[in-house]
Each structure stands twice: as structure tokens, then as C-alpha cells.
């Protein structure tokens, strides 16, 4: 059995997608990861000190 219409969708060939432009700067992902780890350690340190402080009351 044959379908009505073309097999492929009709695409406007005149309009081409714009090329994806790269960001002006490249993010230093290693340094960002180290910063996130450092902030996590500071957060754990502050939570631990708060827990110790509350347990001594």
C-alpha cells in the first residue's frame, strides 16, 4: 500500500541553519571543579562546627 504524499518531509532548502558560534572564552573546567570542591569542603567544615557547637550546649 502506498502513502499519499512524499516519503520525506518537505524542507525549505533556501533557509540554512545558522552555524553554532563558540563562546568567546573557554571555561577552565578544571579550575571550576576545584573551586566547587573547595566550597563543598568549606560547607562541610561549617556544618561540622555547627554540629559540634550544638552538641556542647
C-alpha positions as CSV (number, residue, x, y, z in Angstrom):
1,X,0.0,0.0,0.0
2,X,1.4,3.4,-1.0
3,X,1.2,6.6,1.2
4,X,-0.2,9.8,-0.1
5,X,2.5,12.5,-0.5
6,X,6.2,12.4,-0.4
7,X,8.2,9.9,1.8
8,X,10.4,12.7,3.2
9,X,9.2,15.9,4.9
10,X,9.3,19.0,2.8
11,X,12.1,21.2,3.9
12,X,12.8,24.8,2.7
13,X,16.2,24.4,1.1
14,X,16.8,28.2,1.0
15,X,16.9,28.7,4.7
16,X,20.0,27.0,6.2
17,X,20.6,26.8,10.0
18,X,23.0,29.3,11.3
19,X,26.3,27.9,12.4
20,X,26.7,27.4,16.1
21,X,29.2,30.0,17.4
22,X,31.6,29.1,20.1
23,X,31.7,31.1,23.3
24,X,34.2,34.0,23.2
25,X,36.1,32.4,26.2
26,X,36.7,28.8,27.0
27,X,35.8,28.0,30.6
28,X,38.7,26.4,32.6
29,X,36.6,23.5,33.8
30,X,39.4,22.0,35.9
31,X,39.7,25.2,38.0
32,X,35.9,25.5,38.3
33,X,35.8,21.9,39.6
34,X,38.5,22.6,42.1
35,X,36.6,25.7,43.3
36,X,33.4,23.7,43.7
37,X,35.2,21.1,45.7
38,X,36.8,23.7,47.9
39,X,33.4,25.3,48.5
40,X,32.0,21.9,49.4
41,X,34.8,21.3,51.9
42,X,34.1,24.7,53.5
43,X,30.4,23.9,53.7
44,X,31.1,20.5,55.4
45,X,33.5,22.2,57.8
46,X,30.9,24.8,58.8
47,X,28.2,22.2,59.2
48,X,30.5,20.1,61.3
49,X,31.5,23.0,63.5
50,X,27.8,23.9,64.0
51,X,27.0,20.3,64.9
52,X,29.9,20.2,67.5
53,X,28.8,23.6,68.9
54,X,25.2,22.4,69.3
55,X,26.3,19.1,70.9
56,X,28.3,21.0,73.5
57,X,25.4,23.1,74.7
